[in-house]
Amino acid sequence: MRTLLALTLLAPLASAQSNCPTLFDINPLGSAPFGASSTPSALTVQSDELVFFRADDGVHGYELWSVGPIGSPALVKDLNPITNGFPRDLHPHWDGTQWRTFFSALGANGYELHVTDGTAAGTHEVVDLMPGSAGGIFWNSEVDPMGSLDGEVYFPGQSPQAGGFELYASDGTAGGTRLVKELSPGADSSYPRRFVPLGGKLYFIALQPGPSPKRRALWRTDGQAAGTHQLASSDQGGTSFTDMTPVGSVLFFNGRLGDGSLGRELYAALPDDSVVLVDDHLPGAQSGDPEGLTAFDGRLVYAASNGSGMDLMVVDPATLLPQSIGTVAGPELWMVPGDQHLYFGGQLVAGGGYQLGRWDGTNPVELVVTPGLVFDVNASGVAVGDDVFFRGRAVGGNDELFHLDGETTMVTQVCASATIGTLPSELHLMGSSLFYGAFIDGGGYELARLDLLEAVSTDLGPENTPVALSATAPHLGGTVELKVDGAGSGQPVVLGWSIATSAYSTPLLAPGAAAWLDPISFQIFAVVVGGAPQVVTSPVPSTPALAGLKLHAQAFELPFATFPALASNGVALTLGS
């Protein structure tokens, strides 16, 4: 009988200073001190399997690349052997059977819709929507250029069937690509974009027909022409419908609607298709200009101008009543929700430079930067549990990656590598690894992966026999500790582990200082028969070749007819450097 296994991290996240990123020099051309750059961009996480991105290795031009939780980046496919395929607008999509990523790319037919499953054979143009070289998809510089609904991907496309770029949908096949609705009849294009799924519908914005500058309009669709309706429109030339953020069943956004007499304020689209004003923060034609709209603890948090600073506000989607939770000095805040706190960066105190703050959803907002340190926060962060990684700058320093420990509120700099600063950009979390672009010594702007060494709770089956397994986060030169508690089991419990180069591959290493390099099939090292929890420890060698390998742990009850497969029972922790 297979046992339910719970894996929980005992210790807090390992110190960022002792865990440096793995740097990938995709474009090794050029010369010191910086070399050529592959310039990785458009990083997109597909489930916890792959990160897709655009890069130039100096040979193929800007093409589609991918990297998994371990191993090195690889070219997926040279989409355009003549020039740059320049994939963009990458959009992960689950069709009910498998994950695939849709994107636009330049080929012989111009920019068209493409799809990839991560293999060269599974990467191809979906359809030549507009015959010739004009291209059938509008490559988009705005966020959320595609959207998913009921197994289809929605995008701005054009074909002889419609006069301009209009609302199309595709299931990933040529025959399954269709015009949903021509929103702007005639030669004009509506350019649908900023897709947000909510309540079984897809919200998006599009341009209205008419003279320039055109009005923007908020639409929603159920996937059919009859179910595609306009909900609201902006003033002429207004940049409405930014920061579209769903909370519960309500879609919040920054808008300048109607004739624009109220300025840019906070609005909400409700399930009944009505659009209401939520917070006229600066009455009259002045704009509260809400920014940083973020869902946290079932509510919307945002910042709005009060004329001299920024008010931090919270709104419950059930009541739509805005409340103030604090005031900060400057604009351009970024917000990141953690497990227990909402973190934000910006000029929080007048004359104090850029700093970090957080809110737990109940108590007053607190400043969390260590006194004497001021951070020039240039980009948003990424939350890992209740920790945050972000790009910042210490006084007199360069732009680097920093780590805020949510438990201690200590801020530390992750390893600096380049003379001018690593300039980390496009931070994306996949599993227990953080991927981003950064400058590296002698290698230009390349891809980096920081293994965060954080275990994730995993259930292994429907059985209710409680056998708890927990582990410290291992790193080279340290000690790994596993603790198994079989007190709730009615049978003897066997605990085993191994080290492997990839998930579920042939294990290479075994526990014990002298046995780490012994090739084995699997190492059983503990048998627990109820009673007190048993702890097993092993020193981890400092051998550089071990960095990035996986430690797999299993717990299962005796007797068993066949040895459980790692593929069904394995839980992996990455060995960090």
C-alpha positions as a printed NumPy array, in Angstrom:
array([[  0.   ,   0.   ,   0.   ],
       [  1.379,   3.39 ,  -0.989],
       [  1.676,   6.012,   1.725],
       [  0.573,   9.618,   1.658],
       [  3.809,  11.62 ,   1.832],
       [  3.964,  15.2  ,   3.073],
       [  7.258,  16.991,   2.431],
       [  7.748,  20.21 ,   4.396],
       [ 10.762,  22.498,   4.62 ],
       [ 11.991,  22.74 ,   8.206],
       [ 14.471,  25.58 ,   7.818],
       [ 13.825,  28.983,   6.206],
       [ 14.934,  29.664,   2.662],
       [ 18.692,  29.235,   2.326],
       [ 20.744,  32.384,   2.411],
       [ 20.899,  33.98 ,  -1.015],
       [ 24.524,  34.872,  -0.416],
       [ 25.512,  31.19 ,  -0.269],
       [ 23.475,  30.262,  -3.317],
       [ 24.715,  31.875,  -6.523],
       [ 22.873,  31.64 ,  -9.832],
       [ 23.853,  29.359, -12.682],
       [ 24.771,  31.537, -15.672],
       [ 24.264,  30.393, -19.265],
       [ 26.42 ,  32.019, -21.937],
       [ 24.134,  31.296, -24.901],
       [ 26.059,  33.61 , -27.213],
       [ 29.768,  32.924, -26.531],
       [ 30.977,  35.209, -29.314],
       [ 32.619,  38.562, -28.732],
       [ 35.517,  39.525, -26.508],
       [ 36.172,  40.554, -22.918],
       [ 35.19 ,  42.253, -20.759],
       [ 31.544,  41.743, -21.693],
       [ 31.382,  39.714, -24.894],
       [ 28.358,  39.31 , -27.138],
       [ 24.836,  39.013, -25.75 ],
       [ 22.093,  36.55 , -26.529],
       [ 19.662,  39.063, -24.971],
       [ 17.077,  36.618, -23.6  ],
       [ 13.625,  38.194, -23.511],
       [  9.919,  37.345, -23.546],
       [ 10.531,  34.769, -20.777],
       [  7.374,  32.684, -20.397],
       [  6.753,  29.84 , -17.952],
       [  4.743,  26.87 , -19.242],
       [  3.378,  25.126, -16.15 ],
       [  6.381,  23.851, -14.127],
       [  7.924,  22.189, -17.157],
       [  9.664,  24.715, -19.37 ],
       [ 10.629,  28.345, -19.693],
       [ 10.409,  29.555, -23.285],
       [ 12.215,  32.689, -24.39 ],
       [ 13.683,  34.53 , -27.364],
       [ 17.466,  34.66 , -27.745],
       [ 20.252,  35.053, -30.313],
       [ 23.127,  32.57 , -30.072],
       [ 25.135,  34.486, -32.672],
       [ 24.439,  31.844, -35.329],
       [ 20.682,  31.472, -35.844],
       [ 19.485,  34.972, -35.   ],
       [ 16.65 ,  35.618, -32.559],
       [ 14.787,  32.32 , -32.307],
       [ 12.767,  30.225, -29.84 ],
       [ 14.687,  28.681, -26.92 ],
       [ 13.672,  26.721, -23.852],
       [ 15.131,  25.568, -20.545],
       [ 13.813,  23.188, -17.912],
       [ 14.238,  23.138, -14.125],
       [ 17.652,  21.525, -14.64 ],
       [ 20.044,  21.342, -17.561],
       [ 21.083,  24.015, -20.028],
       [ 19.02 ,  26.112, -22.459],
       [ 18.466,  24.66 , -25.928],
       [ 17.306,  26.016, -29.251],
       [ 13.788,  24.687, -29.841],
       [ 13.687,  25.444, -33.549],
       [ 15.163,  27.833, -36.111],
       [ 11.845,  29.318, -37.208],
       [ 13.348,  31.471, -39.947],
       [ 16.683,  30.235, -41.385],
       [ 16.964,  33.327, -43.579],
       [ 16.64 ,  35.99 , -40.887],
       [ 15.226,  36.274, -37.343],
       [ 12.108,  34.305, -36.479],
       [ 11.748,  36.749, -33.57 ],
       [  9.073,  34.867, -31.588],
       [  6.974,  37.128, -29.388],
       [  3.655,  37.29 , -27.527],
       [  4.29 ,  33.856, -25.962],
       [  1.137,  32.442, -24.36 ],
       [  1.013,  29.102, -22.427],
       [ -2.219,  27.221, -23.044],
       [ -3.772,  24.086, -21.511],
       [ -6.19 ,  22.473, -23.962],
       [ -7.488,  19.859, -21.541],
       [ -4.931,  17.29 , -22.631],
       [ -1.531,  18.942, -22.785],
       [  0.343,  22.189, -22.307],
       [  1.443,  24.059, -25.418],
       [  2.638,  27.612, -25.94 ],
       [  1.263,  29.794, -28.719],
       [  3.218,  32.73 , -30.119],
       [  3.669,  34.957, -33.149],
       [  6.765,  34.598, -35.313],
       [  8.147,  35.857, -38.599],
       [  8.409,  33.325, -41.396],
       [  8.049,  33.2  , -45.164],
       [  4.377,  34.172, -44.764],
       [  5.08 ,  37.174, -42.552],
       [  4.045,  37.186, -38.895],
       [  1.68 ,  34.252, -38.286],
       [  0.353,  32.248, -35.344],
       [  2.715,  29.465, -34.19 ],
       [  2.566,  26.772, -31.507],
       [  5.133,  24.643, -29.673],
       [  5.116,  21.659, -27.362],
       [  8.808,  22.169, -26.609],
       [ 10.11 ,  19.915, -29.376],
       [ 11.309,  20.851, -32.857],
       [  8.757,  18.507, -34.442],
       [  5.96 ,  20.007, -32.353],
       [  6.862,  23.615, -33.212],
       [  5.23 ,  24.986, -36.337],
       [  3.069,  27.637, -37.953],
       [ -0.589,  26.974, -37.137],
       [ -2.082,  28.53 , -40.259],
       [ -1.208,  31.018, -43.001],
       [ -4.135,  33.199, -42.024],
       [ -3.345,  35.994, -44.502],
       [ -1.898,  34.442, -47.694],
       [  1.255,  36.144, -48.938],
       [  3.809,  37.939, -46.825],
       [  1.49 ,  40.446, -45.095],
       [  1.094,  38.278, -42.01 ],
       [ -2.047,  37.09 , -40.277],
       [ -1.348,  38.038, -36.657],
       [ -0.69 ,  41.426, -35.136],
       [  2.474,  41.206, -33.055],
       [  1.734,  43.143, -29.943],
       [  3.886,  45.229, -27.625],
       [  1.25 ,  45.289, -24.85 ],
       [  0.729,  42.789, -22.068],
       [ -1.592,  39.803, -22.507],
       [ -1.646,  39.797, -26.332],
       [ -3.436,  36.422, -26.326],
       [ -6.034,  34.787, -24.107],
       [ -7.425,  31.314, -23.44 ],
       [-11.04 ,  30.213, -23.141],
       [-12.601,  26.74 , -23.421],
       [ -9.635,  25.082, -25.125],
       [ -9.023,  27.849, -27.649],
       [ -6.521,  30.712, -27.889],
       [ -7.791,  34.183, -28.832],
       [ -5.644,  36.711, -30.683],
       [ -5.71 ,  39.711, -33.058],
       [ -5.673,  38.2  , -36.559],
       [ -6.417,  39.215, -40.111],
       [ -7.503,  37.288, -43.175],
       [ -9.338,  37.959, -46.428],
       [-12.496,  37.235, -44.428],
       [-12.19 ,  40.51 , -42.453],
       [-10.79 ,  43.894, -43.415],
       [ -8.329,  44.406, -40.569],
       [ -6.964,  42.822, -37.4  ],
       [ -9.981,  41.426, -35.572],
       [-10.893,  38.826, -32.936],
       [ -9.851,  35.28 , -33.913],
       [ -9.658,  31.99 , -32.038],
       [ -7.652,  28.812, -32.675],
       [ -7.403,  25.297, -31.253],
       [ -3.895,  24.967, -32.696],
       [ -4.925,  23.586, -36.09 ],
       [ -5.496,  25.333, -39.404],
       [ -9.047,  23.988, -39.631],
       [ -9.751,  25.024, -36.055],
       [ -8.737,  28.675, -36.545],
       [-11.728,  30.984, -36.985],
       [-12.947,  34.56 , -36.999],
       [-14.989,  35.151, -33.851],
       [-16.29 ,  38.612, -34.672],
       [-15.337,  41.634, -36.76 ],
       [-15.489,  44.358, -34.115],
       [-14.62 ,  47.209, -36.474],
       [-16.251,  46.471, -39.856],
       [-14.495,  47.547, -43.008],
       [-10.811,  48.301, -43.483],
       [-10.267,  49.528, -39.923],
       [ -8.645,  47.244, -37.345],
       [ -9.898,  46.851, -33.789],
       [ -6.614,  45.26 , -32.549],
       [ -8.079,  43.194, -29.653],
       [ -5.596,  42.725, -26.786],
       [ -5.155,  42.595, -22.982],
       [ -7.162,  39.401, -22.597],
       [ -8.323,  38.501, -19.07 ],
       [-10.333,  35.303, -18.382],
       [-12.995,  35.636, -15.684],
       [-16.202,  33.806, -14.894],
       [-16.191,  31.651, -18.032],
       [-15.791,  34.716, -20.255],
       [-12.854,  36.524, -21.779],
       [-12.488,  40.284, -21.276],
       [-10.342,  42.359, -23.617],
       [ -9.945,  45.837, -25.059],
       [-10.217,  46.92 , -28.691],
       [-10.297,  50.127, -30.717],
       [-13.619,  51.512, -31.862],
       [-14.169,  52.527, -35.494],
       [-13.989,  56.203, -36.298],
       [-11.496,  59.029, -36.824],
       [ -8.174,  59.16 , -35.013],
       [ -7.396,  59.336, -32.193],
       [ -9.65 ,  56.336, -31.683],
       [-11.505,  55.417, -28.524],
       [-10.684,  52.234, -26.638],
       [-13.499,  49.97 , -25.583],
       [-13.866,  47.142, -23.052],
       [-15.402,  43.966, -24.479],
       [-16.224,  40.512, -23.227],
       [-16.825,  37.33 , -25.193],
       [-18.09 ,  33.806, -24.564],
       [-16.368,  32.669, -27.76 ],
       [-19.308,  33.235, -30.101],
       [-20.166,  36.278, -32.224],
       [-23.576,  36.66 , -30.547],
       [-21.946,  36.509, -27.112],
       [-19.311,  39.185, -27.834],
       [-20.366,  42.583, -26.491],
       [-18.913,  46.019, -25.759],
       [-19.223,  47.032, -22.099],
       [-17.699,  50.536, -21.908],
       [-15.63 ,  53.011, -23.934],
       [-12.983,  55.607, -23.137],
       [-12.832,  59.254, -24.049],
       [-11.362,  59.945, -27.476],
       [ -7.677,  59.058, -27.476],
       [ -7.761,  58.085, -23.804],
       [ -5.479,  55.339, -22.521],
       [ -8.147,  53.538, -20.512],
       [ -8.43 ,  49.951, -19.313],
       [ -4.905,  49.605, -17.932],
       [ -3.98 ,  47.339, -15.003],
       [ -6.981,  45.067, -15.662],
       [ -7.056,  42.898, -12.517],
       [ -9.657,  40.247, -11.6  ],
       [-10.568,  39.769,  -7.926],
       [-13.346,  37.314,  -7.189],
       [-15.949,  37.82 ,  -9.905],
       [-15.08 ,  41.502, -10.49 ],
       [-12.674,  42.974, -13.038],
       [-11.018,  46.187, -11.779],
       [ -9.2  ,  48.626, -14.05 ],
       [ -7.838,  52.156, -14.404],
       [-10.105,  54.041, -16.8  ],
       [-10.945,  57.419, -18.264],
       [-14.447,  56.742, -19.506],
       [-17.141,  58.636, -21.356],
       [-16.157,  62.243, -21.975],
       [-13.154,  62.024, -19.659],
       [-14.5  ,  64.629, -17.232],
       [-13.673,  62.487, -14.193],
       [-10.057,  61.872, -15.14 ],
       [ -8.422,  58.461, -14.763],
       [-10.   ,  56.622, -11.847],
       [-10.791,  53.115, -10.565],
       [-13.661,  51.276, -12.27 ],
       [-15.073,  47.754, -12.068],
       [-16.82 ,  45.488, -14.585],
       [-19.399,  43.353, -12.768],
       [-20.772,  39.891, -13.654],
       [-23.998,  41.452, -14.983],
       [-21.898,  43.333, -17.611],
       [-22.375,  46.703, -15.906],
       [-19.352,  48.981, -15.39 ],
       [-19.285,  51.156, -12.268],
       [-17.04 ,  53.855, -10.815],
       [-15.391,  52.529,  -7.641],
       [-13.084,  55.337,  -6.481],
       [-13.127,  58.922,  -7.786],
       [ -9.995,  59.583,  -5.762],
       [ -9.396,  63.125,  -7.011],
       [-12.809,  64.638,  -7.796],
       [-13.302,  66.602, -10.976],
       [-11.034,  66.448, -14.01 ],
       [ -7.971,  65.599, -11.914],
       [ -6.878,  61.974, -11.96 ],
       [ -6.308,  59.664,  -9.03 ],
       [ -4.648,  57.479, -11.676],
       [ -4.72 ,  54.198,  -9.713],
       [ -1.66 ,  52.013, -10.24 ],
       [ -0.178,  48.736,  -9.076],
       [ -3.585,  47.   ,  -8.978],
       [ -2.952,  43.675,  -7.181],
       [ -5.167,  40.928,  -5.796],
       [ -4.28 ,  40.057,  -2.196],
       [ -6.226,  38.193,   0.474],
       [ -9.397,  38.226,  -1.665],
       [ -9.286,  42.007,  -2.08 ],
       [ -7.854,  44.591,  -4.464],
       [ -4.934,  46.732,  -3.289],
       [ -3.768,  49.738,  -5.289],
       [ -2.158,  53.177,  -4.971],
       [ -3.888,  56.412,  -6.031],
       [ -2.709,  59.992,  -6.162],
       [ -3.955,  62.392,  -3.488],
       [ -2.329,  65.411,  -5.139],
       [  0.839,  65.399,  -3.034],
       [  1.566,  61.718,  -2.562],
       [ -0.006,  58.29 ,  -2.983],
       [ -2.714,  56.69 ,  -0.852],
       [ -2.558,  52.912,  -0.469],
       [ -6.113,  51.659,  -0.88 ],
       [ -7.981,  48.38 ,  -0.495],
       [-11.358,  47.348,  -1.946],
       [-13.467,  44.297,  -1.164],
       [-15.137,  43.108,  -4.409],
       [-18.289,  42.258,  -2.416],
       [-18.852,  45.842,  -1.236],
       [-16.821,  47.962,  -3.728],
       [-16.063,  50.384,  -0.869],
       [-12.474,  51.748,  -1.018],
       [-10.576,  52.154,   2.251],
       [ -7.166,  53.714,   2.951],
       [ -4.464,  51.583,   4.58 ],
       [ -1.647,  54.138,   4.462],
       [  0.091,  56.9  ,   2.538],
       [  3.431,  56.918,   0.757],
       [  5.418,  59.69 ,  -0.885],
       [  6.065,  58.744,  -4.472],
       [  4.465,  57.257,  -7.541],
       [  5.375,  54.185,  -9.591],
       [  4.93 ,  51.548,  -6.921],
       [  5.246,  47.858,  -7.663],
       [  3.339,  45.304,  -5.617],
       [  3.923,  41.563,  -5.169],
       [  1.639,  39.288,  -3.112],
       [  3.422,  36.774,  -0.867],
       [  1.893,  34.009,   1.227],
       [  1.387,  36.227,   4.277],
       [  2.176,  39.781,   3.141],
       [  1.693,  42.101,   0.218],
       [  5.09 ,  43.602,  -0.605],
       [  5.602,  46.889,  -2.405],
       [  8.528,  49.045,  -3.461],
       [  8.808,  52.719,  -4.282],
       [  9.473,  56.078,  -2.685],
       [  7.683,  55.355,   0.558],
       [  9.087,  58.211,   2.634],
       [  9.618,  61.738,   1.278],
       [ 13.316,  62.315,   0.63 ],
       [ 14.112,  58.739,   1.616],
       [ 14.828,  57.251,  -1.792],
       [ 13.214,  54.031,  -2.904],
       [ 12.388,  51.564,  -0.16 ],
       [ 10.386,  48.419,   0.583],
       [  7.208,  47.994,   2.593],
       [  4.637,  45.32 ,   3.302],
       [  1.103,  44.807,   4.584],
       [ -0.357,  41.701,   6.248],
       [ -3.967,  42.496,   5.355],
       [ -4.896,  43.683,   8.859],
       [ -2.246,  45.68 ,  10.687],
       [ -0.692,  49.004,   9.601],
       [  1.7  ,  49.048,   6.655],
       [  5.305,  48.601,   7.786],
       [  8.658,  49.646,   6.348],
       [ 10.938,  46.608,   6.108],
       [ 14.257,  47.916,   4.773],
       [ 17.138,  47.726,   7.248],
       [ 17.936,  51.257,   8.534],
       [ 20.809,  52.845,   6.655],
       [ 20.129,  50.988,   3.404],
       [ 18.227,  52.643,   0.583],
       [ 17.217,  50.641,  -2.467],
       [ 16.587,  52.127,  -5.879],
       [ 13.885,  49.701,  -6.911],
       [ 13.806,  49.657, -10.702],
       [ 11.604,  46.668, -11.419],
       [  8.955,  44.5  ,  -9.833],
       [  9.808,  41.522,  -7.682],
       [  8.823,  37.86 ,  -7.516],
       [  7.418,  36.233,  -4.381],
       [  8.584,  32.796,  -3.246],
       [  6.384,  31.833,  -0.336],
       [  6.64 ,  34.935,   1.827],
       [ 10.104,  35.889,   0.538],
       [ 10.669,  38.34 ,  -2.312],
       [ 13.425,  38.56 ,  -4.918],
       [ 13.734,  41.89 ,  -6.699],
       [ 16.046,  44.13 ,  -8.662],
       [ 17.45 ,  46.954,  -6.588],
       [ 20.451,  49.155,  -5.942],
       [ 22.234,  49.719,  -2.65 ],
       [ 23.601,  53.185,  -2.015],
       [ 26.666,  53.65 ,  -4.22 ],
       [ 26.169,  50.22 ,  -5.793],
       [ 24.919,  48.741,  -9.049],
       [ 21.641,  47.192, -10.092],
       [ 21.653,  43.679,  -8.653],
       [ 19.308,  40.938,  -7.476],
       [ 18.247,  41.184,  -3.834],
       [ 16.453,  38.825,  -1.485],
       [ 14.024,  39.874,   1.236],
       [ 13.492,  37.173,   3.874],
       [  9.824,  37.335,   4.874],
       [ 10.494,  35.841,   8.308],
       [ 13.357,  38.071,   9.423],
       [ 12.737,  41.036,   7.033],
       [ 16.47 ,  41.006,   6.304],
       [ 17.533,  42.149,   2.823],
       [ 20.629,  40.572,   1.275],
       [ 22.234,  40.855,  -2.132],
       [ 22.377,  37.749,  -4.28 ],
       [ 25.813,  37.093,  -5.768],
       [ 27.043,  39.97 ,  -7.918],
       [ 28.843,  38.833, -11.056],
       [ 29.358,  41.677, -13.504],
       [ 31.399,  44.827, -13.056],
       [ 28.527,  47.095, -14.125],
       [ 25.909,  45.193, -12.155],
       [ 23.919,  42.182, -13.235],
       [ 20.899,  44.323, -14.203],
       [ 18.434,  41.436, -13.636],
       [ 15.264,  41.666, -15.725],
       [ 12.158,  39.607, -16.445],
       [ 12.164,  37.599, -13.21 ],
       [ 10.08 ,  34.424, -13.534],
       [  9.574,  31.611, -11.031],
       [  9.296,  28.017, -12.236],
       [  9.042,  25.41 ,  -9.512],
       [ 11.915,  26.094,  -7.121],
       [ 14.052,  28.047,  -9.609],
       [ 14.092,  31.737, -10.518],
       [ 14.939,  32.534, -14.147],
       [ 15.944,  35.975, -15.392],
       [ 18.183,  37.858, -17.804],
       [ 21.424,  39.342, -16.447],
       [ 24.869,  40.576, -17.422],
       [ 27.567,  38.012, -16.686],
       [ 31.331,  38.302, -16.486],
       [ 32.816,  38.16 , -19.985],
       [ 29.533,  37.095, -21.538],
       [ 27.214,  40.026, -22.13 ],
       [ 23.509,  39.854, -21.29 ],
       [ 22.525,  36.208, -20.834],
       [ 20.166,  33.848, -18.993],
       [ 20.52 ,  33.117, -15.27 ],
       [ 18.874,  30.506, -13.036],
       [ 18.81 ,  30.811,  -9.259],
       [ 17.86 ,  27.586,  -7.451],
       [ 15.914,  28.611,  -4.374],
       [ 16.178,  25.295,  -2.528],
       [ 12.614,  25.335,  -1.3  ],
       [ 10.68 ,  22.106,  -0.832],
       [  7.034,  21.882,  -1.81 ],
       [  4.409,  19.78 ,  -0.033],
       [  3.385,  16.839,  -2.196],
       [  0.583,  14.298,  -1.82 ],
       [  1.395,  10.904,  -3.26 ],
       [ -1.955,   9.188,  -3.27 ],
       [ -5.47 ,   8.859,  -1.883],
       [ -4.501,   6.745,   1.155],
       [ -4.914,   8.355,   4.546],
       [ -1.972,   6.742,   6.327],
       [ -0.013,   9.713,   7.752],
       [  3.724,   9.391,   7.264],
       [  5.42 ,  12.772,   7.454],
       [  8.712,  13.376,   5.667],
       [ 10.545,  16.67 ,   5.906],
       [ 13.938,  17.914,   4.783],
       [ 16.299,  20.814,   5.11 ],
       [ 17.336,  22.59 ,   1.918],
       [ 20.667,  21.041,   0.868],
       [ 23.611,  22.9  ,  -0.6  ],
       [ 27.193,  21.989,  -1.388],
       [ 29.396,  21.806,   1.682],
       [ 26.389,  21.726,   3.983],
       [ 24.299,  18.995,   5.556],
       [ 21.06 ,  17.466,   4.408],
       [ 18.674,  16.274,   7.105],
       [ 15.581,  14.155,   6.542],
       [ 13.058,  13.494,   9.255],
       [ 10.475,  10.726,   8.929],
       [  7.588,  10.282,  11.36 ],
       [  5.727,   7.006,  11.034],
       [  3.819,   7.223,  14.3  ],
       [  0.497,   7.304,  12.474],
       [  1.231,   4.249,  10.357],
       [  0.15 ,   0.744,  11.216],
       [  2.963,  -0.772,   9.168],
       [  6.759,  -0.443,   9.063],
       [  7.764,   2.528,   6.918],
       [ 10.79 ,   2.527,   4.635],
       [ 12.476,   5.793,   3.687],
       [ 14.861,   6.005,   0.74 ],
       [ 16.683,   8.649,  -1.249],
       [ 18.959,   9.143,  -4.233],
       [ 20.667,  11.859,  -6.209],
       [ 19.992,  12.068,  -9.94 ],
       [ 20.978,  14.232, -12.886],
       [ 17.342,  14.697, -13.817],
       [ 13.979,  13.82 , -12.376],
       [ 13.405,  10.061, -12.316],
       [ 16.674,   9.181, -14.095],
       [ 19.118,   6.525, -12.931],
       [ 20.404,   7.701,  -9.532],
       [ 24.088,   8.546,  -9.389],
       [ 24.777,   9.227,  -5.731],
       [ 23.928,   7.851,  -2.313],
       [ 23.908,   9.374,   1.206],
       [ 26.892,   9.268,   3.489],
       [ 30.093,  11.237,   3.028],
       [ 31.954,   8.277,   1.493],
       [ 29.052,   7.076,  -0.613],
       [ 27.971,  10.201,  -2.491],
       [ 29.814,   9.168,  -5.646],
       [ 28.835,   5.473,  -5.609],
       [ 26.581,   4.494,  -8.534],
       [ 23.542,   2.707,  -7.091],
       [ 19.969,   2.   ,  -8.094],
       [ 18.416,   3.413,  -4.911],
       [ 19.516,   3.681,  -1.287],
       [ 17.238,   2.612,   1.558],
       [ 18.581,   4.193,   4.712],
       [ 15.855,   4.136,   7.33 ],
       [ 13.098,   1.843,   8.531],
       [ 10.651,   3.36 ,  11.012],
       [  8.198,   1.306,  13.05 ],
       [  6.005,   3.877,  14.8  ],
       [  7.373,   5.636,  17.862],
       [  9.442,   8.813,  17.839],
       [ 10.431,  10.513,  14.575],
       [ 13.738,   9.376,  13.141],
       [ 16.267,  11.843,  11.755],
       [ 18.934,  10.931,   9.215],
       [ 21.686,  13.367,   8.244],
       [ 24.482,  13.336,   5.709],
       [ 27.215,  15.846,   4.885],
       [ 27.098,  17.132,   1.327],
       [ 30.495,  17.287,  -0.43 ],
       [ 31.659,  20.543,  -2.001],
       [ 32.165,  18.881,  -5.398],
       [ 31.081,  21.506,  -8.011],
       [ 29.748,  18.764, -10.314],
       [ 26.958,  18.076,  -7.821],
       [ 25.421,  21.555,  -8.153],
       [ 22.002,  21.46 ,  -9.755],
       [ 21.443,  17.725,  -9.223],
       [ 18.234,  16.504,  -7.602],
       [ 17.777,  14.762,  -4.275],
       [ 14.778,  12.418,  -4.454],
       [ 13.107,  11.136,  -1.284],
       [ 10.429,   8.475,  -0.894],
       [  8.46 ,   7.015,   2.   ],
       [  6.33 ,   3.904,   1.598],
       [  4.857,   1.161,   3.751],
       [  5.946,  -2.451,   3.941],
       [  5.319,  -4.922,   2.571],
       [  5.4  ,  -3.982,  -1.128],
       [  5.287,  -6.301,  -4.12 ],
       [  7.416,  -4.128,  -6.4  ],
       [  9.687,  -1.207,  -5.727],
       [  7.775,   2.084,  -6.102],
       [  8.787,   4.113,  -9.143],
       [ 10.263,   7.543,  -8.599],
       [  7.946,   8.825, -11.301],
       [  4.962,   8.188,  -9.038],
       [  6.46 ,   8.831,  -5.607],
       [  9.458,  11.117,  -6.048],
       [  9.871,  14.527,  -4.468],
       [ 12.881,  16.525,  -5.602],
       [ 15.049,  19.138,  -3.905],
       [ 17.695,  20.905,  -5.962],
       [ 21.253,  20.894,  -4.653],
       [ 22.393,  24.502,  -4.689],
       [ 25.916,  25.801,  -4.862]])
